[in-house]
């Protein structure tokens, strides 16, 4: 066995890969750890979804493994240090979902503006007053990640003024000017923005970053859309701001169970919309991600074969 697929790829990409390597598509192994470990004994590459922990116990069962791949950019369940020590290449198709995520954020901003943060009305007059247009609004980008960069190119032509903050990007960086985004401090952005799009990359130092003090700086009635992890928020503080109306509406794309648990302070309701991890999943992003993975995996395995032939 060369490649073990626990996560399916686009048909043409998988066919291309199967013409060059031995490929086994075994999604059934996701729920059978013992059989998965047995199959890994002969695998040289593994493509697995985020629910599969790629850690030392798994790597111990895969002595021939040289590469692991994921369709998206979720590396939280990958022990990157362990992979590096074993010489296992980690291939993440991160950039292939940027457009899909940006379009989701644009959709959610338009939804929030039109509904004021609530559910979409079924008929004219079914809500308290008309919705708003995004033209002439101020949109704050919280995190200048690739989805935010794509989103900025959509918002500016729609007539929005775009401001932003990213703790990892210097305010003098040329990227801000190139995108037409005005860099501000976090407090300055929150004070000015009619709506905030949050796509900040997770890091442990940012856990709970959006707390009561930060939310206290928000413009009254501010709308939020988010594709970042909910652990970046103090959810109790967010719930209090939603209840008081300081935050007019909150839309987040995440399958984190803490958002829908019975005791969650932020559950789907009149001002909260939760979608279960849909932002990155489009036909186009799946096709791009599939081809990205098969191309990189083929390169890694071909390089290994050349080294073995030369030895």
C-alpha positions in Angstrom: 0.0 0.0 0.0 1.2 3.5 -0.9 -1.6 5.8 0.1 -4.4 5.3 2.6 -7.4 7.6 2.2 -9.8 8.1 5.1 -11.1 11.3 3.5 -12.4 11.2 -0.1 -11.0 13.3 -2.9 -12.6 14.6 -6.1 -13.0 11.7 -8.5 -10.6 12.9 -11.2 -7.9 13.8 -8.7 -8.2 10.4 -7.0 -8.1 8.6 -10.4 -5.0 10.6 -11.3 -3.3 9.5 -8.1 -4.4 5.9 -8.4 -2.8 5.7 -11.9 0.5 6.5 -10.2 0.3 4.8 -6.8 -1.6 2.2 -4.9 -4.5 3.9 -3.3 -7.0 2.5 -0.8 -10.1 4.5 0.2 -11.2 3.2 3.6 -13.5 5.6 5.4 -14.7 2.7 7.5 -11.4 2.8 9.4 -12.4 6.1 11.0 -14.4 4.2 13.6 -12.1 1.2 13.9 -8.8 2.2 15.6 -7.4 -1.3 15.7 -7.9 -1.9 12.0 -6.6 1.6 11.1 -3.4 0.9 13.0 -3.1 -2.5 11.2 -3.5 -0.9 7.8 -1.0 1.8 8.6 1.7 -0.8 8.9 2.2 -0.7 5.1 1.1 2.9 4.3 3.5 5.5 3.0 1.0 8.4 2.9 -2.2 9.1 4.8 -5.1 11.5 4.1 -7.3 11.9 7.1 -10.0 14.3 8.4 -9.5 16.4 11.6 -11.2 13.8 13.8 -8.2 11.5 13.3 -5.4 12.3 15.8 -2.1 12.1 14.1 0.2 11.7 17.1 2.9 9.4 18.4 0.7 6.3 18.9 -0.5 6.5 15.3 3.0 7.2 13.9 4.3 4.2 15.9 2.0 2.0 13.8 3.2 3.5 10.5 6.9 2.8 10.1 6.9 3.6 6.4 4.9 6.8 6.6 6.4 9.8 4.8 3.5 12.1 4.4 0.1 13.0 6.0 -2.5 15.2 4.3 -5.6 17.1 5.2 -8.2 18.7 2.8 -8.3 21.8 5.0 -6.0 23.8 7.3 -6.9 22.2 10.7 -3.7 21.1 12.3 -4.9 21.1 15.9 -5.1 17.3 15.9 -1.7 16.9 14.3 1.4 16.6 16.5 3.6 18.6 14.2 6.7 18.1 16.3 6.3 14.3 16.3 5.8 14.3 12.5 9.0 16.4 12.1 11.0 14.1 14.3 9.9 11.1 12.2 10.5 12.9 8.9 6.8 12.8 8.0 5.7 15.7 5.7 2.5 17.4 6.7 0.5 18.6 3.7 -2.4 21.0 4.5 -4.6 22.3 1.6 -5.1 25.6 3.5 -5.0 28.2 0.8 -7.5 26.2 -1.3 -10.4 27.2 0.9 -9.7 31.0 1.2 -12.2 32.0 -1.5 -14.9 29.7 -0.1 -14.5 31.1 3.4 -14.4 34.7 2.1 -17.7 34.2 0.2 -19.3 32.7 3.4 -18.2 35.8 5.4 -19.6 38.1 2.7 -22.9 36.2 2.7 -23.1 36.4 6.5 -22.4 40.1 6.6 -25.1 40.7 4.0 -27.5 38.5 6.0 -26.7 40.4 9.3 -27.1 43.8 7.7 -30.4 42.9 6.1 -31.9 41.3 9.2 -30.2 43.3 11.9 -28.8 40.0 13.4 -32.0 38.0 13.5 -33.5 35.4 11.2 -34.4 36.3 7.7 -38.0 37.5 7.6 -40.5 35.6 5.5 -42.4 38.6 4.2 -42.1 42.4 4.1 -43.1 43.9 7.4 -42.3 40.8 9.3 -39.6 42.5 11.3 -39.0 45.7 13.2 -38.0 48.1 10.5 -36.1 47.7 7.2 -32.6 46.2 6.9 -29.5 48.0 5.9 -27.2 48.0 2.9 -23.5 47.3 3.2 -22.7 50.3 1.0 -21.3 53.2 3.1 -20.8 50.9 6.1 -17.6 50.4 8.0 -16.5 46.7 8.1 -13.7 45.6 10.5 -11.5 42.7 9.6 -10.3 41.0 12.7 -7.3 39.0 11.4 -5.7 39.5 8.0 -5.6 35.8 7.0 -6.1 34.7 3.4 -10.0 34.7 3.7 -9.9 38.3 5.0 -7.7 39.3 2.1 -10.1 37.8 -0.4 -13.0 39.4 1.5 -11.5 42.8 1.4 -11.4 42.7 -2.5 -15.2 42.0 -2.4 -16.1 44.6 0.2 -14.3 47.6 -1.3 -16.2 47.5 -4.7 -19.5 47.2 -2.7 -18.8 50.6 -1.3 -17.8 49.6 2.2 -15.0 51.3 4.1 -12.8 48.5 5.4 -10.6 48.8 8.5 -8.7 46.0 10.2 -6.6 44.7 13.0 -4.2 41.7 13.2 -1.8 41.3 16.2 0.6 39.4 13.9 0.7 42.0 11.0 2.5 45.3 11.6 0.4 48.4 10.9 3.0 49.7 8.5 3.0 46.5 6.4 2.4 47.1 2.7 -0.3 44.5 2.6 -2.9 46.8 4.3 -2.5 49.5 1.6 -2.5 47.0 -1.2 -5.9 45.6 0.0 -7.4 49.0 0.6 -7.7 48.3 4.4 -7.0 50.9 7.0 -5.0 49.3 9.9 -6.2 50.3 13.4 -5.7 49.3 17.0 -8.2 46.7 18.2 -10.1 49.2 20.3 -10.1 51.7 17.4 -11.5 49.1 15.0 -14.2 48.0 17.4 -15.2 51.6 18.2 -15.6 52.4 14.5 -16.9 49.3 12.8 -20.6 48.7 12.0 -19.8 45.0 11.6 -16.8 42.8 12.4 -15.6 39.8 10.4 -13.4 37.6 12.5 -11.0 35.1 10.9 -8.1 35.3 13.2 -5.9 32.2 13.1 -5.9 30.3 16.4 -2.9 30.4 18.8 -3.0 29.4 22.4 -1.9 32.9 23.4 -5.1 34.3 21.9 -7.4 32.0 23.9 -10.1 34.2 25.4 -8.8 37.3 23.6 -12.3 38.7 23.0 -13.3 39.2 26.6 -15.5 41.6 28.4 -13.0 44.5 28.2 -12.6 44.1 24.5 -16.3 43.7 23.8 -16.9 46.8 25.9 -15.2 48.9 23.2 -17.7 47.7 20.5 -19.9 50.2 18.7 -23.4 49.8 20.0 -25.4 47.3 17.9 -22.3 46.0 16.2 -22.7 42.9 14.1 -20.2 40.0 14.2 -19.5 37.1 11.8 -16.8 34.6 12.6 -15.0 31.6 11.1 -12.4 31.5 13.9 -12.6 29.1 16.8 -15.0 29.9 19.6 -12.3 29.5 22.2 -11.0 32.9 21.1 -14.0 34.4 22.8 -15.1 34.6 26.5 -18.5 33.2 25.7 -20.0 34.4 28.9 -19.0 38.0 28.1 -20.2 37.6 24.5 -23.6 36.3 25.8 -23.9 39.3 28.1 -23.2 41.8 25.2 -25.7 40.0 23.0 -28.4 40.2 25.7 -27.8 43.8 26.3 -27.9 44.6 22.6 -24.3 45.9 22.6 -23.7 43.2 20.0 -26.7 43.3 17.6 -26.1 39.9 16.0 -23.5 37.1 16.0 -23.1 34.5 13.2 -20.4 31.8 13.6 -19.4 28.9 11.4 -18.2 26.1 13.7 -19.0 22.6 14.7 -17.6 23.0 18.2 -20.1 21.3 20.5 -19.8 23.9 23.2 -21.9 26.3 21.0 -24.9 24.0 20.9 -24.6 22.3 24.3 -27.7 22.8 26.6 -25.6 24.9 29.0 -23.9 27.0 26.3 -24.1 30.7 27.0 -24.1 31.3 23.2 -26.7 29.1 21.6 -28.6 29.6 18.3 -31.4 32.1 19.0 -32.9 35.4 17.9 -29.5 37.1 17.7 -27.2 34.1 17.3 -26.8 32.0 14.1 -24.5 28.9 14.2 -23.7 27.0 11.0 -21.9 23.6 11.4 -18.5 24.2 9.7 -19.8 25.0 6.3 -17.6 27.9 5.2 -14.8 26.0 3.6 -16.9 23.4 1.9 -17.8 24.2 -1.7 -17.5 22.1 -4.9 -14.7 24.3 -6.1 -12.7 24.3 -2.8 -13.0 20.5 -2.7 -11.6 20.3 -6.3 -8.8 22.7 -5.5 -7.9 20.9 -2.3 -8.0 17.5 -3.9 -5.6 18.4 -6.7 -3.3 20.3 -4.2 -3.1 17.2 -2.1 -2.5 14.6 -4.8 0.2 16.8 -6.4 2.1 17.2 -3.2 1.7 13.6 -2.1 2.9 12.4 -5.5 6.0 14.7 -5.2 6.8 13.4 -1.8 6.5 9.7 -2.8 8.3 10.2 -6.0 11.2 11.8 -4.2 11.4 8.9 -1.8 11.4 6.4 -4.7 14.3 8.3 -6.3 16.3 8.3 -3.1 15.7 4.6 -2.6 16.8 3.9 -6.2 19.9 5.9 -5.8 20.9 4.2 -2.5 
